[in-house]
């Protein structure tokens, strides 16, 4: 992580930092309280009183705390964006009580698995958040996360290690436009129908996932879809119902019978393909402005070199309609 200095204090960029440098996070570490394996940030360490004074005097809104407890947050309720890392000194089942009481939170990323070699864990109950209805961005690991459906104003949800077999107890916001799921026990996308504003969906390393038919519920809104290394999906025909799709990535070691669904996607501008297309027919890719295919396979009727890749700046990512600070999921 890159660290920036301002008035002797240190800031770092996170996934919520914009290209213009907005939303840099103040790094809060204290001597003897902030040892951690990752993220490794070499910064000067101040006292709690010094951090609180700096936050108030400079109207800081974003902070990354690497601490053995988070009680200082009760002194800075004006913070709106928090990235929280319990340090190695933190006890098992660290308390997130001070976070629940914060009234202005817009972005929150609490770690529930922590300590040396992830030997400790705690719970985070989203239903207890005073900011549950106004929180826009939540990121966390599946273990220990409770009552996600209570986040009724949520726009971005990033989860790893989801322990539910579907999304019925996960999606509770009609405003959700960005969803990223990594690993976990997900078997189907049932429950996705509650997020009919969804614009961006990323599915990565979801090995048990077999049924993606619920994608039909977000067909009128979805613009960007990445399926990465979800090799047990049984039927891809629902992709033909995603008529607003502008960017599609089908990557990893999986197989897909054919690309016939592309004929039904008139707005598709960017396609990334590494899955093995079993019938070998890539002809429908010809009309797509930017196509990246690899590896070249003997049974394909097109070579990767025949397609226009386009520069990185030219690529449509599918998240252009999402607030800038919440982009970058795909």
KOLDOSE-717500 format. One record per residue (C-alpha): x, y, z; residue number from 1; residue in one letter. Coordinates in nm, 3 decimals, decimal comma, always signed. Layout:
<atoms>
px->X&py->Y&pz->Z&i->NUM&aa->A
...
</atoms>
This chain:
<atoms>
px->+0,000&py->+0,000&pz->+0,000&i->1&aa->X
px->+0,122&py->+0,347&pz->-0,088&i->2&aa->X
px->+0,138&py->+0,590&pz->+0,203&i->3&aa->X
px->+0,099&py->+0,965&pz->+0,166&i->4&aa->X
px->+0,210&py->+1,220&pz->+0,425&i->5&aa->X
px->+0,013&py->+1,530&pz->+0,523&i->6&aa->X
px->+0,099&py->+1,751&pz->+0,819&i->7&aa->X
px->+0,307&py->+1,469&pz->+0,966&i->8&aa->X
px->+0,023&py->+1,216&pz->+0,954&i->9&aa->X
px->-0,008&py->+0,935&pz->+0,703&i->10&aa->X
px->-0,285&py->+0,846&pz->+0,459&i->11&aa->X
px->-0,335&py->+0,554&pz->+0,222&i->12&aa->X
px->-0,551&py->+0,481&pz->-0,080&i->13&aa->X
px->-0,813&py->+0,206&pz->-0,057&i->14&aa->X
px->-1,068&py->+0,064&pz->-0,299&i->15&aa->X
px->-1,286&py->+0,366&pz->-0,217&i->16&aa->X
px->-1,024&py->+0,625&pz->-0,313&i->17&aa->X
px->-1,112&py->+0,806&pz->-0,636&i->18&aa->X
px->-0,873&py->+0,865&pz->-0,924&i->19&aa->X
px->-0,852&py->+1,230&pz->-0,823&i->20&aa->X
px->-0,724&py->+1,128&pz->-0,479&i->21&aa->X
px->-1,046&py->+1,188&pz->-0,287&i->22&aa->X
px->-1,124&py->+0,959&pz->+0,008&i->23&aa->X
px->-0,766&py->+0,899&pz->+0,118&i->24&aa->X
px->-0,779&py->+0,715&pz->+0,451&i->25&aa->X
px->-0,597&py->+0,841&pz->+0,760&i->26&aa->X
px->-0,387&py->+0,552&pz->+0,895&i->27&aa->X
px->-0,427&py->+0,515&pz->+1,272&i->28&aa->X
px->-0,163&py->+0,305&pz->+1,449&i->29&aa->X
px->-0,038&py->+0,323&pz->+1,808&i->30&aa->X
px->+0,281&py->+0,199&pz->+1,964&i->31&aa->X
px->+0,239&py->-0,146&pz->+2,120&i->32&aa->X
px->-0,118&py->-0,179&pz->+1,990&i->33&aa->X
px->-0,089&py->-0,214&pz->+1,614&i->34&aa->X
px->+0,128&py->-0,510&pz->+1,511&i->35&aa->X
px->-0,024&py->-0,679&pz->+1,206&i->36&aa->X
px->+0,075&py->-0,914&pz->+0,924&i->37&aa->X
px->-0,121&py->-0,725&pz->+0,658&i->38&aa->X
px->-0,154&py->-0,453&pz->+0,553&i->39&aa->X
px->+0,208&py->-0,366&pz->+0,630&i->40&aa->X
px->+0,227&py->+0,011&pz->+0,663&i->41&aa->X
px->+0,535&py->+0,184&pz->+0,798&i->42&aa->X
px->+0,396&py->+0,503&pz->+0,947&i->43&aa->X
px->+0,461&py->+0,728&pz->+1,242&i->44&aa->X
px->+0,251&py->+0,637&pz->+1,542&i->45&aa->X
px->+0,070&py->+0,898&pz->+1,751&i->46&aa->X
px->-0,135&py->+0,887&pz->+2,070&i->47&aa->X
px->-0,511&py->+0,855&pz->+2,066&i->48&aa->X
px->-0,551&py->+1,218&pz->+2,174&i->49&aa->X
px->-0,330&py->+1,335&pz->+1,886&i->50&aa->X
px->-0,529&py->+1,137&pz->+1,631&i->51&aa->X
px->-0,861&py->+1,265&pz->+1,766&i->52&aa->X
px->-0,741&py->+1,625&pz->+1,758&i->53&aa->X
px->-0,611&py->+1,587&pz->+1,401&i->54&aa->X
px->-0,941&py->+1,435&pz->+1,283&i->55&aa->X
px->-1,143&py->+1,718&pz->+1,435&i->56&aa->X
px->-0,914&py->+2,001&pz->+1,323&i->57&aa->X
px->-0,889&py->+1,875&pz->+0,963&i->58&aa->X
px->-1,244&py->+1,745&pz->+0,929&i->59&aa->X
px->-1,121&py->+1,398&pz->+0,836&i->60&aa->X
px->-1,397&py->+1,167&pz->+0,709&i->61&aa->X
px->-1,206&py->+0,848&pz->+0,618&i->62&aa->X
px->-0,983&py->+0,638&pz->+0,844&i->63&aa->X
px->-0,806&py->+0,301&pz->+0,850&i->64&aa->X
px->-0,766&py->+0,177&pz->+1,207&i->65&aa->X
px->-0,512&py->-0,093&pz->+1,295&i->66&aa->X
px->-0,567&py->-0,136&pz->+1,667&i->67&aa->X
px->-0,628&py->-0,379&pz->+1,951&i->68&aa->X
px->-0,966&py->-0,214&pz->+2,022&i->69&aa->X
px->-1,181&py->+0,050&pz->+1,855&i->70&aa->X
px->-1,306&py->+0,245&pz->+2,157&i->71&aa->X
px->-1,157&py->+0,571&pz->+2,025&i->72&aa->X
px->-1,431&py->+0,579&pz->+1,760&i->73&aa->X
px->-1,677&py->+0,700&pz->+2,024&i->74&aa->X
px->-1,473&py->+1,023&pz->+2,030&i->75&aa->X
px->-1,489&py->+1,082&pz->+1,652&i->76&aa->X
px->-1,850&py->+1,010&pz->+1,549&i->77&aa->X
px->-1,804&py->+1,239&pz->+1,246&i->78&aa->X
px->-1,610&py->+0,972&pz->+1,055&i->79&aa->X
px->-1,798&py->+0,840&pz->+0,750&i->80&aa->X
px->-1,568&py->+0,576&pz->+0,599&i->81&aa->X
px->-1,390&py->+0,310&pz->+0,803&i->82&aa->X
px->-1,148&py->+0,029&pz->+0,718&i->83&aa->X
px->-1,100&py->-0,169&pz->+1,041&i->84&aa->X
px->-0,815&py->-0,413&pz->+1,109&i->85&aa->X
px->-0,793&py->-0,577&pz->+1,453&i->86&aa->X
px->-0,421&py->-0,604&pz->+1,528&i->87&aa->X
px->-0,230&py->-0,904&pz->+1,658&i->88&aa->X
px->-0,268&py->-0,762&pz->+2,009&i->89&aa->X
px->-0,648&py->-0,766&pz->+1,982&i->90&aa->X
px->-0,834&py->-1,023&pz->+2,193&i->91&aa->X
px->-1,037&py->-1,304&pz->+2,046&i->92&aa->X
px->-1,392&py->-1,179&pz->+1,982&i->93&aa->X
px->-1,292&py->-0,812&pz->+1,972&i->94&aa->X
px->-1,585&py->-0,577&pz->+2,033&i->95&aa->X
px->-1,731&py->-0,366&pz->+1,754&i->96&aa->X
px->-1,969&py->-0,186&pz->+1,994&i->97&aa->X
px->-1,826&py->+0,163&pz->+1,921&i->98&aa->X
px->-1,885&py->+0,110&pz->+1,548&i->99&aa->X
px->-2,251&py->+0,020&pz->+1,594&i->100&aa->X
px->-2,320&py->+0,361&pz->+1,749&i->101&aa->X
px->-2,164&py->+0,575&pz->+1,475&i->102&aa->X
px->-2,439&py->+0,784&pz->+1,310&i->103&aa->X
px->-2,286&py->+0,893&pz->+0,977&i->104&aa->X
px->-2,122&py->+0,586&pz->+0,824&i->105&aa->X
px->-2,132&py->+0,557&pz->+0,444&i->106&aa->X
px->-1,856&py->+0,297&pz->+0,394&i->107&aa->X
px->-1,752&py->+0,016&pz->+0,628&i->108&aa->X
px->-1,507&py->-0,273&pz->+0,607&i->109&aa->X
px->-1,477&py->-0,462&pz->+0,940&i->110&aa->X
px->-1,245&py->-0,762&pz->+0,960&i->111&aa->X
px->-1,391&py->-1,060&pz->+1,145&i->112&aa->X
px->-1,095&py->-1,298&pz->+1,102&i->113&aa->X
px->-0,763&py->-1,165&pz->+1,225&i->114&aa->X
px->-0,451&py->-1,219&pz->+1,435&i->115&aa->X
px->-0,137&py->-1,411&pz->+1,348&i->116&aa->X
px->-0,227&py->-1,668&pz->+1,081&i->117&aa->X
px->-0,597&py->-1,576&pz->+1,122&i->118&aa->X
px->-0,627&py->-1,755&pz->+1,455&i->119&aa->X
px->-0,888&py->-1,520&pz->+1,602&i->120&aa->X
px->-1,235&py->-1,418&pz->+1,492&i->121&aa->X
px->-1,530&py->-1,210&pz->+1,600&i->122&aa->X
px->-1,885&py->-1,132&pz->+1,493&i->123&aa->X
px->-2,018&py->-0,821&pz->+1,324&i->124&aa->X
px->-2,394&py->-0,767&pz->+1,346&i->125&aa->X
px->-2,508&py->-0,533&pz->+1,067&i->126&aa->X
px->-2,852&py->-0,513&pz->+1,228&i->127&aa->X
px->-2,707&py->-0,320&pz->+1,522&i->128&aa->X
px->-2,563&py->-0,039&pz->+1,312&i->129&aa->X
px->-2,712&py->+0,303&pz->+1,375&i->130&aa->X
px->-2,611&py->+0,373&pz->+1,014&i->131&aa->X
px->-2,773&py->+0,056&pz->+0,873&i->132&aa->X
px->-3,020&py->+0,244&pz->+0,651&i->133&aa->X
px->-2,771&py->+0,496&pz->+0,511&i->134&aa->X
px->-2,461&py->+0,278&pz->+0,469&i->135&aa->X
px->-2,370&py->+0,267&pz->+0,098&i->136&aa->X
px->-2,068&py->+0,034&pz->+0,089&i->137&aa->X
px->-1,995&py->-0,277&pz->+0,297&i->138&aa->X
px->-1,705&py->-0,518&pz->+0,259&i->139&aa->X
px->-1,631&py->-0,821&pz->+0,472&i->140&aa->X
px->-1,562&py->-1,192&pz->+0,505&i->141&aa->X
px->-1,847&py->-1,439&pz->+0,542&i->142&aa->X
px->-1,748&py->-1,580&pz->+0,879&i->143&aa->X
px->-1,889&py->-1,369&pz->+1,158&i->144&aa->X
px->-2,100&py->-1,134&pz->+0,944&i->145&aa->X
px->-2,461&py->-1,127&pz->+1,063&i->146&aa->X
px->-2,788&py->-0,969&pz->+0,939&i->147&aa->X
px->-2,667&py->-0,828&pz->+0,607&i->148&aa->X
px->-3,029&py->-0,780&pz->+0,500&i->149&aa->X
px->-3,057&py->-0,499&pz->+0,757&i->150&aa->X
px->-2,844&py->-0,278&pz->+0,528&i->151&aa->X
px->-3,148&py->-0,155&pz->+0,338&i->152&aa->X
px->-2,976&py->+0,145&pz->+0,174&i->153&aa->X
px->-2,669&py->-0,046&pz->+0,058&i->154&aa->X
px->-2,533&py->+0,020&pz->-0,292&i->155&aa->X
px->-2,208&py->-0,184&pz->-0,291&i->156&aa->X
px->-2,158&py->-0,522&pz->-0,124&i->157&aa->X
px->-1,827&py->-0,711&pz->-0,138&i->158&aa->X
px->-1,816&py->-1,048&pz->+0,037&i->159&aa->X
px->-1,564&py->-1,328&pz->+0,060&i->160&aa->X
px->-1,624&py->-1,671&pz->+0,207&i->161&aa->X
px->-2,003&py->-1,648&pz->+0,207&i->162&aa->X
px->-2,146&py->-1,934&pz->+0,412&i->163&aa->X
px->-2,500&py->-1,920&pz->+0,273&i->164&aa->X
px->-2,602&py->-2,146&pz->-0,020&i->165&aa->X
px->-2,788&py->-1,856&pz->-0,189&i->166&aa->X
px->-2,847&py->-1,481&pz->-0,155&i->167&aa->X
px->-3,188&py->-1,476&pz->+0,013&i->168&aa->X
px->-3,037&py->-1,377&pz->+0,351&i->169&aa->X
px->-2,775&py->-1,153&pz->+0,195&i->170&aa->X
px->-2,945&py->-0,903&pz->-0,035&i->171&aa->X
px->-3,179&py->-0,665&pz->+0,147&i->172&aa->X
px->-3,139&py->-0,342&pz->-0,045&i->173&aa->X
px->-3,333&py->-0,242&pz->-0,355&i->174&aa->X
px->-3,060&py->+0,018&pz->-0,424&i->175&aa->X
px->-2,780&py->-0,239&pz->-0,454&i->176&aa->X
px->-2,598&py->-0,176&pz->-0,783&i->177&aa->X
px->-2,263&py->-0,349&pz->-0,719&i->178&aa->X
px->-2,213&py->-0,703&pz->-0,586&i->179&aa->X
px->-1,887&py->-0,897&pz->-0,559&i->180&aa->X
px->-1,872&py->-1,253&pz->-0,426&i->181&aa->X
px->-1,548&py->-1,444&pz->-0,371&i->182&aa->X
px->-1,516&py->-1,806&pz->-0,257&i->183&aa->X
px->-1,770&py->-1,945&pz->-0,011&i->184&aa->X
px->-2,051&py->-2,202&pz->-0,030&i->185&aa->X
px->-2,277&py->-2,027&pz->-0,279&i->186&aa->X
px->-2,474&py->-2,281&pz->-0,488&i->187&aa->X
px->-2,727&py->-2,054&pz->-0,661&i->188&aa->X
px->-2,803&py->-1,684&pz->-0,706&i->189&aa->X
px->-3,156&py->-1,712&pz->-0,566&i->190&aa->X
px->-3,237&py->-1,390&pz->-0,383&i->191&aa->X
px->-3,080&py->-1,171&pz->-0,649&i->192&aa->X
px->-3,430&py->-1,064&pz->-0,751&i->193&aa->X
px->-3,431&py->-0,824&pz->-0,454&i->194&aa->X
px->-3,163&py->-0,610&pz->-0,622&i->195&aa->X
px->-3,329&py->-0,506&pz->-0,945&i->196&aa->X
px->-3,101&py->-0,201&pz->-0,969&i->197&aa->X
px->-2,791&py->-0,422&pz->-1,000&i->198&aa->X
px->-2,540&py->-0,291&pz->-1,256&i->199&aa->X
px->-2,221&py->-0,481&pz->-1,171&i->200&aa->X
px->-2,176&py->-0,843&pz->-1,060&i->201&aa->X
px->-1,848&py->-1,024&pz->-0,997&i->202&aa->X
px->-1,839&py->-1,396&pz->-0,916&i->203&aa->X
px->-1,491&py->-1,532&pz->-0,845&i->204&aa->X
px->-1,380&py->-1,876&pz->-0,727&i->205&aa->X
px->-1,736&py->-1,971&pz->-0,631&i->206&aa->X
px->-1,668&py->-2,340&pz->-0,683&i->207&aa->X
px->-2,001&py->-2,484&pz->-0,556&i->208&aa->X
px->-2,202&py->-2,245&pz->-0,776&i->209&aa->X
px->-2,413&py->-2,441&pz->-1,024&i->210&aa->X
px->-2,729&py->-2,239&pz->-1,088&i->211&aa->X
px->-2,713&py->-1,881&pz->-1,223&i->212&aa->X
px->-3,069&py->-1,870&pz->-1,359&i->213&aa->X
px->-3,162&py->-1,592&pz->-1,112&i->214&aa->X
px->-2,960&py->-1,355&pz->-1,332&i->215&aa->X
px->-3,278&py->-1,316&pz->-1,537&i->216&aa->X
px->-3,417&py->-1,096&pz->-1,257&i->217&aa->X
px->-3,147&py->-0,833&pz->-1,315&i->218&aa->X
px->-3,150&py->-0,851&pz->-1,693&i->219&aa->X
px->-3,303&py->-0,502&pz->-1,734&i->220&aa->X
px->-3,026&py->-0,336&pz->-1,528&i->221&aa->X
px->-2,702&py->-0,542&pz->-1,537&i->222&aa->X
px->-2,423&py->-0,379&pz->-1,740&i->223&aa->X
px->-2,108&py->-0,556&pz->-1,621&i->224&aa->X
px->-2,065&py->-0,927&pz->-1,538&i->225&aa->X
px->-1,751&py->-1,120&pz->-1,448&i->226&aa->X
px->-1,756&py->-1,496&pz->-1,394&i->227&aa->X
px->-1,409&py->-1,605&pz->-1,288&i->228&aa->X
px->-1,317&py->-1,965&pz->-1,215&i->229&aa->X
px->-1,669&py->-2,083&pz->-1,133&i->230&aa->X
px->-1,624&py->-2,407&pz->-1,322&i->231&aa->X
px->-1,931&py->-2,597&pz->-1,200&i->232&aa->X
px->-2,199&py->-2,373&pz->-1,353&i->233&aa->X
px->-2,431&py->-2,606&pz->-1,542&i->234&aa->X
px->-2,627&py->-2,376&pz->-1,773&i->235&aa->X
px->-2,520&py->-2,042&pz->-1,925&i->236&aa->X
px->-2,828&py->-1,982&pz->-2,140&i->237&aa->X
px->-2,959&py->-1,713&pz->-1,902&i->238&aa->X
px->-2,681&py->-1,483&pz->-2,026&i->239&aa->X
px->-2,894&py->-1,424&pz->-2,334&i->240&aa->X
px->-3,147&py->-1,241&pz->-2,113&i->241&aa->X
px->-2,897&py->-0,973&pz->-2,006&i->242&aa->X
px->-2,992&py->-0,732&pz->-2,284&i->243&aa->X
px->-2,826&py->-0,426&pz->-2,121&i->244&aa->X
px->-2,488&py->-0,597&pz->-2,074&i->245&aa->X
px->-2,194&py->-0,388&pz->-2,193&i->246&aa->X
px->-1,903&py->-0,586&pz->-2,050&i->247&aa->X
px->-1,874&py->-0,963&pz->-2,001&i->248&aa->X
px->-1,582&py->-1,165&pz->-1,867&i->249&aa->X
px->-1,590&py->-1,545&pz->-1,877&i->250&aa->X
px->-1,253&py->-1,645&pz->-1,739&i->251&aa->X
px->-1,091&py->-1,936&pz->-1,561&i->252&aa->X
px->-1,073&py->-2,307&pz->-1,635&i->253&aa->X
px->-1,442&py->-2,373&pz->-1,688&i->254&aa->X
px->-1,625&py->-2,479&pz->-2,005&i->255&aa->X
px->-1,915&py->-2,320&pz->-2,188&i->256&aa->X
px->-2,105&py->-2,510&pz->-2,462&i->257&aa->X
px->-2,133&py->-2,217&pz->-2,704&i->258&aa->X
px->-2,150&py->-1,839&pz->-2,737&i->259&aa->X
px->-2,489&py->-1,841&pz->-2,912&i->260&aa->X
px->-2,632&py->-1,611&pz->-2,643&i->261&aa->X
px->-2,412&py->-1,326&pz->-2,774&i->262&aa->X
px->-2,661&py->-1,279&pz->-3,058&i->263&aa->X
px->-2,910&py->-1,149&pz->-2,798&i->264&aa->X
px->-2,672&py->-0,893&pz->-2,640&i->265&aa->X
px->-2,682&py->-0,588&pz->-2,872&i->266&aa->X
px->-2,505&py->-0,352&pz->-2,630&i->267&aa->X
px->-2,203&py->-0,570&pz->-2,550&i->268&aa->X
px->-1,880&py->-0,376&pz->-2,612&i->269&aa->X
px->-1,613&py->-0,563&pz->-2,414&i->270&aa->X
px->-1,568&py->-0,941&pz->-2,397&i->271&aa->X
px->-1,293&py->-1,126&pz->-2,213&i->272&aa->X
px->-1,286&py->-1,501&pz->-2,270&i->273&aa->X
px->-1,058&py->-1,772&pz->-2,137&i->274&aa->X
px->-1,318&py->-2,044&pz->-2,075&i->275&aa->X
px->-1,315&py->-2,325&pz->-2,329&i->276&aa->X
px->-1,597&py->-2,275&pz->-2,581&i->277&aa->X
px->-1,679&py->-2,635&pz->-2,663&i->278&aa->X
px->-1,830&py->-2,587&pz->-3,011&i->279&aa->X
px->-1,533&py->-2,368&pz->-3,111&i->280&aa->X
px->-1,751&py->-2,106&pz->-3,283&i->281&aa->X
px->-1,631&py->-1,751&pz->-3,208&i->282&aa->X
px->-1,799&py->-1,592&pz->-3,510&i->283&aa->X
px->-2,047&py->-1,393&pz->-3,298&i->284&aa->X
px->-1,750&py->-1,212&pz->-3,139&i->285&aa->X
px->-1,677&py->-1,036&pz->-3,470&i->286&aa->X
px->-1,922&py->-0,751&pz->-3,407&i->287&aa->X
px->-1,798&py->-0,676&pz->-3,052&i->288&aa->X
px->-1,562&py->-0,374&pz->-3,047&i->289&aa->X
px->-1,314&py->-0,509&pz->-2,789&i->290&aa->X
px->-1,250&py->-0,882&pz->-2,754&i->291&aa->X
px->-0,973&py->-1,052&pz->-2,559&i->292&aa->X
px->-0,947&py->-1,428&pz->-2,607&i->293&aa->X
px->-0,681&py->-1,662&pz->-2,474&i->294&aa->X
px->-0,543&py->-1,913&pz->-2,517&i->295&aa->X
px->-0,581&py->-1,989&pz->-2,887&i->296&aa->X
px->-0,740&py->-2,334&pz->-2,912&i->297&aa->X
px->-0,714&py->-2,570&pz->-3,208&i->298&aa->X
px->-1,089&py->-2,616&pz->-3,247&i->299&aa->X
px->-1,166&py->-2,241&pz->-3,250&i->300&aa->X
px->-1,267&py->-2,088&pz->-3,586&i->301&aa->X
px->-1,106&py->-1,757&pz->-3,493&i->302&aa->X
px->-0,763&py->-1,664&pz->-3,360&i->303&aa->X
px->-0,712&py->-1,415&pz->-3,080&i->304&aa->X
px->-0,509&py->-1,194&pz->-3,315&i->305&aa->X
px->-0,815&py->-1,139&pz->-3,536&i->306&aa->X
px->-0,997&py->-0,939&pz->-3,271&i->307&aa->X
px->-0,949&py->-0,575&pz->-3,173&i->308&aa->X
px->-0,845&py->-0,565&pz->-2,807&i->309&aa->X
px->-0,848&py->-0,189&pz->-2,762&i->310&aa->X
px->-0,642&py->+0,004&pz->-2,511&i->311&aa->X
px->-0,720&py->-0,010&pz->-2,141&i->312&aa->X
px->-0,862&py->+0,343&pz->-2,156&i->313&aa->X
px->-1,101&py->+0,244&pz->-2,437&i->314&aa->X
px->-1,247&py->-0,059&pz->-2,266&i->315&aa->X
px->-1,602&py->-0,041&pz->-2,139&i->316&aa->X
px->-1,602&py->-0,184&pz->-1,788&i->317&aa->X
px->-1,975&py->-0,184&pz->-1,717&i->318&aa->X
px->-1,948&py->+0,022&pz->-1,399&i->319&aa->X
px->-1,957&py->+0,367&pz->-1,560&i->320&aa->X
px->-2,301&py->+0,437&pz->-1,409&i->321&aa->X
px->-2,173&py->+0,364&pz->-1,055&i->322&aa->X
px->-2,039&py->+0,639&pz->-0,828&i->323&aa->X
px->-1,666&py->+0,677&pz->-0,893&i->324&aa->X
px->-1,558&py->+0,589&pz->-0,539&i->325&aa->X
px->-1,742&py->+0,258&pz->-0,559&i->326&aa->X
px->-1,601&py->+0,141&pz->-0,893&i->327&aa->X
px->-1,326&py->-0,111&pz->-0,960&i->328&aa->X
px->-1,504&py->-0,433&pz->-0,866&i->329&aa->X
px->-1,471&py->-0,569&pz->-1,222&i->330&aa->X
</atoms>
